[in-house]
Amino acid sequence: MILLTAQEPMERLFDLDFQLLADSLLMIIAIFVLFLALSYFLFNPARKMLQDRQNKIKNELDDAKSNMEQAAGLKEEYEARIRDINKEAEEILSDARKRALENENEIVAKAREEAARIMERARTEAQLEKQKMADEVKREMIGIAAMMAGKAVSVSMNADIQDSLVNETLKEIGDNTWLS
């Protein structure tokens, strides 16, 4: 072991010599160059990747926000269309009801007209039948009167008696009987 004695002069302050200073300076330069190289090859790409990811997330959030706004707009538009369709459907139904009522009224009016025609035809036919019956009754009365006249002639009645018998028979049967 070498012991330093107080007699030896101290040539170096804290053991700093030129070689140590040169090595230290070279080490500092190497660390700085290494830092620059790492920064260029490692830190900058990592920063760029983080920045790209941040931009991508921001763009996705912006796209999501715009998509939400578009969806809200489309929803509002579809709701408006649905309201319009509901209004249109209600108008169509109202129009159909109105047309149905008009058709119903028209059908009822036609049915009433047809019923009135049928009733009128029935009255006319009844009048014709009544007229036929009246004509038949008149013919029968004439036939009866002719038979009575034949009997009266056979009994040799005079004309006054025959006229009175015809008038009496007509009065018994009456005008209302053969007219109704």
Secondary structure per residue as TSV (DSSP state, phi and psi in degrees):
chain	resnum	aa	ss	phi	psi
A	1	M	-	360.0	141.3
A	2	I	-	-104.5	126.3
A	3	L	-	-105.3	136.2
A	4	L	-	-89.1	132.4
A	5	T	-	-102.3	165.6
A	6	A	T	-72.4	-9.5
A	7	Q	T	-86.8	-23.3
A	8	E	S	-76.2	137.6
A	9	P	-	-77.3	149.5
A	10	M	-	-88.2	107.5
A	11	E	-	-89.2	-28.8
A	12	R	S	-114.9	139.5
A	13	L	B	-92.5	121.9
A	14	F	T	51.8	32.7
A	15	D	T	59.3	36.1
A	16	L	B	-93.5	115.6
A	17	D	-	-122.3	177.8
A	18	F	H	-67.1	-38.8
A	19	Q	H	-63.7	-42.9
A	20	L	H	-64.9	-41.7
A	21	L	H	-65.3	-40.7
A	22	A	H	-66.8	-43.1
A	23	D	H	-63.5	-41.5
A	24	S	H	-64.4	-43.4
A	25	L	H	-64.1	-43.4
A	26	L	H	-63.1	-39.4
A	27	M	H	-64.5	-43.4
A	28	I	H	-63.7	-42.2
A	29	I	H	-65.0	-42.1
A	30	A	H	-64.6	-42.0
A	31	I	H	-63.9	-41.2
A	32	F	H	-64.3	-43.9
A	33	V	H	-64.6	-41.7
A	34	L	H	-62.6	-41.3
A	35	F	H	-61.8	-44.3
A	36	L	H	-63.7	-42.3
A	37	A	H	-65.7	-44.6
A	38	L	H	-64.6	-40.0
A	39	S	I	-62.1	-43.5
A	40	Y	I	-70.5	-46.5
A	41	F	I	-88.6	-22.7
A	42	L	I	-117.9	-53.3
A	43	F	I	-71.2	-44.1
A	44	N	H	-62.5	-46.1
A	45	P	H	-61.6	-38.0
A	46	A	H	-65.2	-43.6
A	47	R	H	-62.6	-42.2
A	48	K	H	-63.3	-43.0
A	49	M	H	-62.4	-43.6
A	50	L	H	-64.5	-40.8
A	51	Q	H	-65.7	-42.3
A	52	D	H	-62.0	-42.8
A	53	R	H	-64.6	-41.3
A	54	Q	H	-63.2	-43.1
A	55	N	H	-64.3	-41.1
A	56	K	H	-62.6	-44.4
A	57	I	H	-63.7	-42.0
A	58	K	H	-62.4	-44.1
A	59	N	H	-63.2	-41.9
A	60	E	H	-63.8	-39.9
A	61	L	H	-64.7	-41.2
A	62	D	H	-64.0	-42.8
A	63	D	H	-62.6	-42.5
A	64	A	H	-62.4	-41.4
A	65	K	H	-64.3	-44.8
A	66	S	H	-66.5	-37.4
A	67	N	H	-64.0	-39.8
A	68	M	H	-63.0	-42.4
A	69	E	H	-64.0	-42.7
A	70	Q	H	-63.4	-42.3
A	71	A	H	-62.7	-41.5
A	72	A	H	-63.8	-41.4
A	73	G	H	-63.2	-44.8
A	74	L	H	-64.1	-39.8
A	75	K	H	-61.7	-45.2
A	76	E	H	-62.3	-41.7
A	77	E	H	-64.0	-44.5
A	78	Y	H	-65.9	-38.9
A	79	E	H	-63.3	-40.0
A	80	A	H	-63.6	-42.4
A	81	R	H	-62.7	-42.1
A	82	I	H	-62.5	-42.5
A	83	R	H	-61.3	-43.7
A	84	D	H	-63.2	-41.9
A	85	I	H	-64.2	-41.5
A	86	N	H	-63.0	-41.8
A	87	K	H	-62.7	-44.2
A	88	E	H	-64.3	-41.0
A	89	A	H	-63.5	-40.9
A	90	E	H	-64.6	-39.8
A	91	E	H	-64.4	-42.2
A	92	I	H	-63.4	-44.7
A	93	L	H	-63.3	-41.3
A	94	S	H	-63.1	-43.4
A	95	D	H	-63.7	-41.7
A	96	A	H	-64.1	-41.2
A	97	R	H	-62.2	-43.2
A	98	K	H	-62.0	-44.6
A	99	R	H	-64.9	-38.1
A	100	A	H	-63.5	-42.2
A	101	L	H	-63.8	-41.9
A	102	E	H	-62.3	-44.1
A	103	N	H	-62.9	-41.5
A	104	E	H	-61.5	-47.4
A	105	N	H	-61.8	-40.0
A	106	E	H	-64.7	-43.3
A	107	I	H	-64.8	-42.1
A	108	V	H	-63.5	-41.9
A	109	A	H	-63.9	-42.8
A	110	K	H	-63.6	-40.6
A	111	A	H	-63.5	-40.9
A	112	R	H	-64.4	-42.9
A	113	E	H	-60.9	-44.4
A	114	E	H	-62.9	-41.6
A	115	A	H	-63.2	-40.8
A	116	A	H	-64.3	-40.5
A	117	R	H	-64.7	-42.6
A	118	I	H	-63.1	-43.4
A	119	M	H	-62.4	-42.9
A	120	E	H	-64.3	-42.3
A	121	R	H	-63.5	-40.8
A	122	A	H	-64.0	-41.6
A	123	R	H	-62.1	-43.9
A	124	T	H	-61.7	-45.3
A	125	E	H	-63.7	-39.4
A	126	A	H	-63.3	-41.5
A	127	Q	H	-62.1	-42.6
A	128	L	H	-64.4	-42.6
A	129	E	H	-62.5	-41.7
A	130	K	H	-61.3	-43.3
A	131	Q	H	-63.5	-41.4
A	132	K	H	-61.7	-45.4
A	133	M	H	-63.2	-40.9
A	134	A	H	-62.7	-41.4
A	135	D	H	-63.8	-41.2
A	136	E	H	-63.3	-43.1
A	137	V	H	-62.0	-41.2
A	138	K	H	-61.4	-42.7
A	139	R	H	-63.0	-42.3
A	140	E	H	-64.3	-40.2
A	141	M	H	-63.4	-40.3
A	142	I	H	-64.7	-41.1
A	143	G	H	-62.1	-43.0
A	144	I	H	-64.9	-42.7
A	145	A	H	-62.9	-38.0
A	146	A	H	-66.7	-40.4
A	147	M	H	-63.8	-41.8
A	148	M	H	-64.4	-39.2
A	149	A	H	-64.4	-40.5
A	150	G	H	-61.9	-40.9
A	151	K	H	-65.7	-41.1
A	152	A	H	-64.9	-38.8
A	153	V	H	-67.9	-39.6
A	154	S	H	-67.5	-31.5
A	155	V	H	-83.4	-9.4
A	156	S	T	65.3	57.5
A	157	M	-	-91.1	159.2
A	158	N	-	-86.9	170.9
A	159	A	H	-66.0	-32.9
A	160	D	H	-65.7	-40.6
A	161	I	H	-67.7	-40.4
A	162	Q	H	-64.4	-43.9
A	163	D	H	-62.2	-40.7
A	164	S	H	-67.4	-36.4
A	165	L	H	-65.7	-42.2
A	166	V	H	-64.6	-45.7
A	167	N	H	-65.0	-39.9
A	168	E	H	-64.2	-41.5
A	169	T	H	-65.3	-42.3
A	170	L	H	-63.2	-38.7
A	171	K	H	-66.8	-37.2
A	172	E	H	-66.9	-45.8
A	173	I	H	-72.4	-41.6
A	174	G	-	79.0	154.5
A	175	D	H	-69.8	-34.3
A	176	N	H	-67.0	-30.7
A	177	T	H	-65.5	-48.9
A	178	W	H	-85.6	-11.8
A	179	L	H	-86.2	-24.5
A	180	S	-	-90.0	360.0
